[in-house]
C-alpha cells in the first residue's frame, strides 16, 4: 500500500500558540455554498463544496468600490469585456483546488455562466456545481459595469463557461487541479486494469484516475456492476454524470414544460466513457472499503480503495471541562479534515456568521457547524408558510465527534455559539502544495 498522506503531513502545525496570518483581503462573512452533514447525509464528512441557501458558493458584488483581492494569490482575476471587447482576459488558466476566480465587469452587457441550460458550450466536471453571475435561470441577466462576481472552485476538473449574450465570442476555461494524494492509471499500456488496483488513503484524501486510452470509465455505483460497493452512508462516485431526471434545456419558452416531462426519470448512462489523457478525481470522506470498476470491462478492471478513519487534525472541545478548544489555532492545507471531539455536553462548533460576531469564513466559502444548517419550508414541505430557523444553540453530547473537510483557501474563525466569548478557534487553510502549481507561478510574476 502507498502512503496516503505524502502531501500533507509536513503541514501539521498544532498548538494554541501557533500564529495565524491576517485575514485574506476582501474577506466577508455570510458567504454561502453547499455542504455535507455528518449526520447521515452524503459521504458523512461535512464538506464546504455542497450546502445551503444559493448552493453555489458564489459572491456577487453589484456595487463599485475598492477591492484588495487582486493582491491575494489564491484569487485569480479575470476581466469581462476589457476595453469593451467581447472576450475574457485571460481566457484560459489553471488554479488549485479551493482557490477562487473573481470576474470584474469592465463594460456593460455581460455575465458569466457555466450552467448547462445557458449555452451548449458550457461544460462542468461530472457532478460539479455549475456557477453563474445571476440568479436562477435568468440567463440573459447582465452585471452592472464595474461590479464583480466571485466563485470558489471546490471540485477539480475542467470548466468551460460563457457570457450568455455573447456566447459565440466570449468563452473561457478554468482547469482546477485535483491536489491529488494518490494517482491511479486507467488501462496502462492498453491493459485492462487499474494501476495500482488497491490503495489505502486517509480520511478526506483525493484519488485521481488518469486515462491512458479512451473507452473506459471509473464507477462505484451499485447499478453499474455487481462488483461495486461503498461503505454505509457514503455516496457512490463515477467519472460520468450521476445526476438524472432533469431536462438539460432550461432556457424557458413554450416547450419548457413538455421538455421537462420528457426528460423526467432519465436514466444514468453507466457506459459513458472518458477520452485518452483525461482525468477524474474523487475525495473520500467516509471511512471504509470502496470497490470500483470500469463498467465496460467490470470483470477485468476492478479496483479497491481503503479509507482509514483518521482525520488530519483532532481538536478537543471543552478539555477537562474548560471553556476552550484544544488546540485553538490550526494551520491546514486544502482538503484536510478536522475532527472535533466533545469531552462534555452543552457545546457546539460554528463558523456561521449568524451564530456569533466572532465567526467568519473566507469570501466565497460556506459556513460550517456541528448542527444542521439547513432551513426551509414548513413541516408539510410544500413551500408555504413560515420557514424554519436555524438553531445555532443546538449542542452535541459528550464523546460525540464532528468532522469537516476544508476545501476553500483562507482564514476561518469559529466558536461555541453557547460560549462565544470564551470558546473561539481559528483555522488557516493554505493552497495545495503538491507541486502542480503552474497557474500560481504566472500570477506571482
C-alpha positions in Angstrom: 0.0 0.0 0.0 1.2 3.5 -0.7 1.5 6.3 1.8 -1.9 8.1 1.9 -0.6 11.4 3.3 2.6 12.1 1.4 1.4 15.6 0.6 0.0 16.8 3.9 1.9 15.5 6.9 4.6 18.2 6.9 1.9 20.9 7.2 0.5 19.7 10.5 1.2 22.6 12.9 -0.8 22.3 16.1 -0.9 24.2 19.4 -2.8 27.0 20.9 0.2 29.3 20.4 0.6 28.9 16.7 0.5 32.2 14.8 -2.0 32.8 12.1 -1.6 35.4 9.3 -4.1 38.3 8.9 -7.4 37.6 7.2 -7.3 37.5 3.4 -8.0 40.8 1.7 -11.6 41.2 0.7 -12.8 38.6 3.3 -16.5 38.8 4.1 -18.8 36.8 6.3 -22.0 35.2 5.3 -20.8 33.6 2.0 -22.9 30.5 1.1 -22.3 27.3 -0.7 -23.2 23.6 -0.4 -22.4 21.2 2.4 -22.4 17.6 3.5 -23.5 16.9 7.1 -22.0 14.2 9.2 -25.4 13.0 10.4 -26.1 10.6 7.6 -26.1 12.9 4.6 -23.8 12.2 1.7 -20.3 11.0 2.5 -20.5 11.8 6.2 -17.8 14.3 6.5 -19.1 17.8 6.1 -17.6 19.5 3.1 -17.7 23.1 2.1 -18.4 22.3 -1.5 -22.1 21.4 -1.0 -24.6 23.2 1.0 -27.5 25.6 1.9 -29.1 28.7 0.5 -27.9 29.6 -3.0 -26.0 26.3 -3.2 -23.3 27.7 -5.4 -20.6 29.2 -3.2 -20.7 32.4 -5.2 -20.4 36.0 -4.2 -22.0 38.8 -6.3 -21.0 42.4 -5.7 -23.1 44.8 -7.7 -21.5 47.9 -6.2 -18.4 49.8 -7.1 -15.6 50.2 -4.5 -12.1 49.3 -3.6 -11.2 45.7 -3.5 -7.8 44.4 -2.5 -8.4 40.9 -3.7 -6.1 41.4 -6.6 -3.2 41.1 -4.1 -4.5 37.7 -3.0 -2.5 34.8 -4.7 -5.4 32.5 -4.0 -7.8 34.6 -6.2 -7.3 34.7 -10.0 -8.5 38.0 -11.6 -10.4 37.9 -14.9 -11.7 40.9 -16.8 -15.0 40.5 -18.6 -15.3 42.9 -21.6 -11.9 44.6 -21.4 -12.0 48.0 -23.3 -15.4 47.0 -24.5 -14.2 43.9 -26.3 -16.3 40.7 -26.3 -13.9 38.5 -24.5 -12.5 37.4 -21.2 -9.0 38.3 -20.2 -7.4 35.8 -19.6 -9.5 33.3 -21.4 -7.8 30.1 -20.2 -5.9 29.4 -16.9 -5.2 26.8 -14.2 -5.9 27.1 -10.5 -5.6 24.9 -7.4 -8.5 23.2 -5.6 -10.2 25.6 -3.2 -9.0 28.8 -4.9 -11.3 31.5 -6.2 -11.8 33.3 -9.5 -13.1 36.9 -9.5 -14.6 38.4 -12.6 -14.6 42.2 -13.0 -17.1 43.5 -15.5 -15.2 46.3 -17.2 -18.0 47.1 -19.6 -21.8 46.7 -19.6 -23.9 44.0 -21.1 -22.0 40.9 -19.9 -22.4 38.0 -17.5 -20.7 34.7 -16.5 -22.3 31.3 -16.7 -21.3 27.6 -16.8 -25.0 26.5 -16.4 -25.8 23.7 -18.8 -29.1 25.4 -19.8 -27.4 28.7 -20.6 -25.3 27.6 -23.5 -24.3 24.4 -25.4 -20.7 25.5 -25.0 -20.8 25.2 -21.2 -19.1 22.2 -19.6 -18.6 21.2 -15.9 -16.8 18.2 -14.4 -19.0 15.3 -13.5 -21.3 16.1 -10.6 -19.7 19.5 -10.1 -21.8 22.6 -9.2 -22.2 25.0 -12.1 -21.8 28.7 -11.5 -23.3 31.9 -12.8 -23.2 35.6 -12.0 -27.0 35.8 -11.9 -29.8 34.1 -10.0 -31.8 31.1 -11.1 -32.4 30.8 -14.9 -32.2 34.4 -15.8 -29.5 33.6 -18.4 -29.6 37.0 -20.2 -29.4 39.0 -17.0 -26.2 41.1 -17.2 -24.0 42.5 -14.5 -23.5 46.2 -13.7 -20.4 47.8 -15.2 -17.7 47.8 -12.5 -19.2 45.1 -10.4 -17.6 41.8 -9.6 -18.5 38.1 -9.3 -16.5 35.5 -7.4 -16.7 31.7 -7.3 -14.7 29.3 -5.2 -13.9 26.0 -7.1 -14.2 23.1 -4.8 -14.5 20.3 -7.4 -11.5 19.5 -9.7 -11.6 19.3 -13.4 -12.2 21.5 -16.5 -14.9 24.1 -16.6 -16.0 25.9 -19.8 -18.1 29.0 -19.4 -19.5 31.9 -21.5 -21.0 35.3 -21.4 -24.5 34.2 -22.5 -25.4 37.3 -24.6 -22.1 36.8 -26.5 -21.6 33.1 -26.2 -20.0 32.8 -29.7 -17.1 35.0 -28.8 -16.9 35.3 -25.0 -15.8 31.8 -23.9 -13.4 30.9 -21.0 -11.9 27.8 -19.5 -10.8 27.1 -15.9 -8.8 24.0 -15.1 -8.9 23.1 -11.4 -6.1 21.0 -10.1 -7.2 18.0 -8.0 -4.4 18.3 -5.4 -4.3 14.5 -5.5 -2.9 12.4 -2.7 -2.8 9.3 -4.9 -2.9 8.6 -8.6 -4.3 5.6 -10.4 -3.6 4.9 -14.1 -6.5 3.5 -16.1 -5.6 1.0 -18.8 -1.8 1.4 -18.5 -0.1 0.4 -21.8 -3.5 -0.6 -23.1 -4.0 -3.3 -20.5 -7.5 -3.7 -19.0 -6.6 -2.9 -15.4 -6.1 -0.2 -12.9 -2.5 0.5 -11.6 -2.4 0.3 -8.7 -5.6 -1.7 -8.2 -5.5 -1.3 -4.4 -5.0 1.8 -2.3 -5.0 2.8 1.3 -5.7 6.5 1.9 -6.6 8.9 4.8 -9.9 10.5 5.5 -10.6 13.3 3.1 -7.8 12.3 0.7 -8.2 12.7 -3.0 -7.5 10.0 -5.6 -7.0 11.0 -9.3 -7.6 8.5 -12.1 -5.6 9.2 -15.3 -7.0 7.7 -18.5 -4.2 6.4 -20.8 -6.7 5.4 -23.5 -10.3 6.0 -24.4 -13.2 3.7 -23.9 -13.0 3.3 -20.1 -14.6 4.8 -17.0 -14.5 4.6 -13.3 -17.5 3.9 -11.1 -18.5 2.6 -7.7 -22.2 2.9 -8.4 -24.2 -0.2 -7.4 -26.3 -0.1 -10.6 -23.2 -0.1 -12.8 -21.9 -3.5 -11.7 -22.3 -6.3 -9.2 -18.6 -5.8 -8.4 -19.0 -2.4 -6.9 -19.7 -1.3 -3.3 -19.3 1.7 -0.9 -19.4 1.9 2.9 -22.8 2.6 4.5 -23.6 6.3 4.4 -21.2 7.0 1.6 -22.2 8.3 -1.9 -21.2 6.3 -4.9 -18.7 8.0 -7.3 -18.2 7.8 -11.0 -16.2 9.5 -13.8 -19.5 10.3 -15.5 -22.6 12.4 -14.5 -24.7 10.7 -11.9 -27.4 13.3 -11.8 -30.6 12.4 -13.7 -34.2 13.3 -14.0 -33.8 16.9 -15.1 -34.1 18.4 -18.6 -30.9 19.8 -20.0 -32.5 22.8 -21.6 -33.9 25.1 -19.0 -33.8 28.3 -21.0 -37.6 28.5 -20.9 -40.1 29.0 -23.7 -43.3 27.4 -24.9 -41.9 23.9 -24.9 -40.3 24.1 -21.5 -42.9 22.1 -19.6 -43.1 19.4 -22.3 -39.3 19.1 -22.5 -39.0 18.7 -18.7 -41.7 16.0 -18.8 -39.9 14.0 -21.5 -36.6 14.1 -19.6 -38.1 13.3 -16.2 -36.8 10.0 -14.9 -34.0 9.7 -17.4 -31.5 7.0 -16.5 -27.8 7.4 -15.7 -25.5 6.3 -18.5 -23.2 3.9 -16.7 -21.4 3.2 -20.0 -20.3 6.8 -20.6 -16.5 6.7 -21.1 -13.6 9.2 -21.0 -11.1 10.2 -23.6 -7.4 9.5 -23.5 -5.4 11.8 -21.3 -8.5 12.9 -19.4 -8.6 12.7 -15.6 -11.2 12.1 -12.9 -10.7 12.8 -9.1 -12.7 11.9 -6.1 -12.3 12.9 -2.4 -13.1 10.1 0.1 -15.0 11.5 3.1 -16.4 8.3 4.7 -14.1 5.6 6.1 -14.4 2.1 4.8 -13.8 -0.1 1.8 -14.8 1.1 -1.7 -14.9 -1.4 -4.7 -15.0 0.2 -8.1 -14.8 -1.0 -11.7 -14.7 0.1 -15.3 -18.3 -0.6 -16.1 -17.4 -1.5 -19.7 -14.9 -4.2 -18.5 -16.1 -4.9 -15.0 -14.8 -8.5 -14.9 -11.2 -7.5 -15.5 -10.9 -3.8 -14.4 -11.6 -3.9 -10.7 -10.1 -1.6 -8.0 -10.2 -1.1 -4.2 -9.7 1.9 -2.0 -9.5 1.5 1.7 -10.2 4.8 3.6 -8.8 5.0 7.1 -10.8 6.6 9.9 -8.0 9.1 10.6 -8.6 12.8 10.3 -5.6 15.1 9.6 -6.2 17.0 12.9 -8.2 16.4 16.1 -9.5 19.3 18.3 -10.8 18.7 21.8 -13.9 20.6 22.7 -14.0 21.6 26.4 -10.9 19.6 27.5 -11.2 18.8 31.2 -14.3 20.9 31.4 -12.5 24.1 30.4 -14.3 26.6 28.0 -11.8 26.2 25.3 -10.8 24.4 22.1 -7.5 22.5 22.2 -5.7 23.4 20.1 -7.3 26.8 19.4 -5.3 27.6 16.3 -4.7 25.4 13.3 -2.7 25.7 10.0 -4.0 23.3 7.3 -4.0 22.6 3.6 -6.9 22.4 1.2 -8.6 19.0 1.5 -7.6 18.4 5.2 -10.2 17.1 7.6 -10.5 18.3 11.2 -12.4 16.3 13.8 -13.8 18.0 16.9 -14.2 15.6 19.8 -16.7 16.7 22.5 -15.4 15.9 26.1 -18.6 17.2 27.6 -22.2 18.0 26.5 -23.6 21.5 26.1 -21.2 22.8 23.4 -21.1 23.1 19.6 -18.9 24.3 16.8 -19.9 27.0 14.4 -18.4 29.3 11.8 -21.8 30.7 10.8 -21.9 34.5 11.0 -25.4 34.5 12.4 -24.2 32.4 15.3 -21.7 34.9 16.6 -20.0 38.1 15.6 -16.7 36.2 16.3 -17.4 33.7 13.5 -16.2 34.3 9.9 -15.2 32.4 6.7 -13.3 33.5 3.6 -15.2 35.2 0.9 -16.9 32.5 -1.3 -16.6 29.8 1.3 -19.5 28.5 3.2 -20.0 28.4 6.9 -19.7 25.1 8.8 -21.3 23.9 12.0 -21.8 20.8 14.2 -25.5 21.2 13.9 -28.0 21.3 11.0 -27.6 24.5 8.9 -30.5 23.7 6.6 -33.7 25.7 6.8 -36.7 25.7 4.5 -40.4 25.2 4.2 -42.8 24.2 7.0 -43.3 20.6 8.1 -45.6 19.9 5.1 -42.6 20.7 2.8 -44.9 22.5 0.3 -43.0 25.8 0.4 -46.0 27.6 2.0 -46.0 29.1 5.4 -43.1 30.3 7.6 -39.6 28.9 7.1 -37.8 27.1 9.9 -34.9 29.0 11.5 -31.5 27.5 12.1 -31.0 26.6 15.8 -27.5 27.9 16.5 -27.7 26.8 20.1 -28.1 23.1 19.2 -25.4 21.3 21.2 -23.7 17.9 21.0 -23.4 15.1 23.6 -20.3 14.0 25.4 -18.0 11.8 23.3 -19.7 13.0 20.1 -17.5 13.8 17.2 -17.9 16.3 14.3 -15.8 16.2 11.1 -15.3 19.0 8.5 -13.2 18.9 5.3 -11.8 22.3 4.3 -11.9 22.9 0.6 -11.6 26.7 0.3 -8.4 28.7 0.9 -8.4 31.4 3.6 -8.9 32.1 7.3 -11.8 30.8 9.3 -12.9 31.8 12.8 -15.3 29.6 14.7 -16.9 29.5 18.1 -19.0 27.5 20.5 -22.2 29.6 20.0 -23.2 29.0 23.6 -19.9 30.4 25.0 -18.8 32.5 22.0 -16.7 34.9 24.1 -14.5 32.3 25.7 -14.6 29.4 23.2 -13.0 30.8 20.0 -10.9 28.9 17.4 -9.1 29.8 14.2 -8.2 27.8 11.1 -5.9 29.0 8.3 -6.2 26.9 5.1 -3.3 27.2 2.7 -3.2 26.4 -1.0 -2.4 22.9 -2.3 1.3 22.2 -2.2 1.5 19.0 -4.3 4.0 20.7 -6.7 1.5 21.2 -9.5 1.1 25.0 -9.1 1.9 26.4 -12.5 -1.0 28.8 -12.5 0.1 30.5 -9.4 3.7 31.0 -10.8 2.1 33.1 -13.5 0.0 35.0 -11.0 3.0 35.7 -8.8 5.2 37.1 -11.5 
